[in-house]
Amino acid sequence: MKRLGLRREAKRRPGVGSGSGNPAWKGGRRTRSDGYIAIWTEDGERLEHQVVMEKHIGRKLVSGEVVHHRDRNKKNNEITNLELMTQSEHAKIHAMEMHSARYEK
């Protein structure tokens, strides 16, 4: 068939190949290259700290809202380490940290 330029359709077993049916499935949780933990939800891949905050406040985040890690550890997604704020407030926190770090040397 290959010589004729035709491809053979792969036979798939139901429930095998995606999600928990895949032998390579690791529980739907991974660490991204930027250090944040991503989880697989019904909405697709999401950042775990955002999902934790949404469950805590009982709604989805709206545009302009940011979840800040108080200890700056991107993997510590305990609700006690997370703080909901605006993008503007978040930028000010990190600007102050950068400013103070520059003059502490």
C-alpha positions in Angstrom: 0.0 0.0 0.0 2.9 2.4 0.8 4.2 2.0 -2.7 0.9 3.2 -4.1 1.0 6.3 -1.9 -1.8 5.1 0.3 -1.6 5.1 4.1 -3.1 2.4 6.3 -5.4 3.7 9.0 -4.2 2.8 12.5 -6.6 0.6 14.5 -7.2 2.1 17.9 -8.7 0.5 20.9 -11.4 2.6 22.6 -10.0 4.5 25.6 -6.4 3.8 24.7 -4.1 6.5 23.4 -5.1 9.6 25.3 -5.4 10.6 28.9 -5.3 7.9 31.6 -5.6 5.2 28.9 -2.2 6.1 27.5 0.7 4.1 29.0 2.8 7.3 29.2 0.1 9.1 31.3 1.7 10.8 34.3 -1.5 11.9 36.1 -2.1 15.1 34.0 0.4 17.2 35.9 3.7 18.5 34.6 6.3 21.2 35.3 6.6 23.6 32.4 9.9 25.0 31.2 9.1 28.3 32.9 8.8 26.5 36.3 5.0 26.7 36.7 3.0 23.5 37.3 0.4 22.8 34.6 -2.5 20.4 35.0 -4.9 18.9 32.6 -8.5 19.9 33.1 -11.7 19.6 31.1 -10.8 23.1 29.7 -7.4 21.8 28.5 -4.0 22.5 30.1 -4.2 25.2 32.9 -1.8 26.6 35.4 -2.3 24.9 38.7 -2.0 28.0 40.8 -4.8 29.7 38.9 -7.1 26.6 39.2 -6.4 26.5 43.0 -7.3 30.2 43.3 -10.5 29.8 41.2 -11.7 27.0 43.5 -10.9 29.1 46.5 -12.9 32.2 45.4 -15.6 30.1 43.7 -15.3 31.7 40.2 -13.0 31.9 37.2 -10.4 34.6 37.1 -11.3 37.7 35.1 -9.1 39.7 32.8 -6.6 41.7 34.7 -6.4 39.4 37.7 -3.2 37.7 38.6 -2.3 35.0 41.2 0.9 35.9 43.0 3.1 33.4 44.8 4.0 35.1 48.1 7.2 33.0 48.6 8.1 33.4 44.8 8.2 29.5 44.6 6.2 28.7 41.4 5.7 25.1 42.6 4.2 26.1 46.0 0.5 26.2 45.1 -0.9 26.0 48.6 -3.7 28.6 49.0 -1.9 30.1 51.9 1.0 31.0 49.5 -1.3 32.5 46.8 -2.6 36.0 46.6 -5.2 37.4 44.1 -4.4 40.9 42.8 -4.5 43.1 39.7 -1.8 43.0 37.1 -0.9 46.6 38.2 -0.5 45.6 41.9 1.6 42.5 40.8 3.9 44.7 38.6 4.5 47.1 41.6 5.5 44.2 43.9 8.0 42.9 41.5 9.3 46.4 40.6 9.9 47.1 44.4 11.7 43.7 44.7 13.9 44.5 41.7 14.6 48.1 43.1 15.6 46.8 46.6 17.7 44.0 45.2 19.7 46.5 43.1 20.6 48.6 46.1 21.2 45.8 48.6 24.5 44.9 46.9 
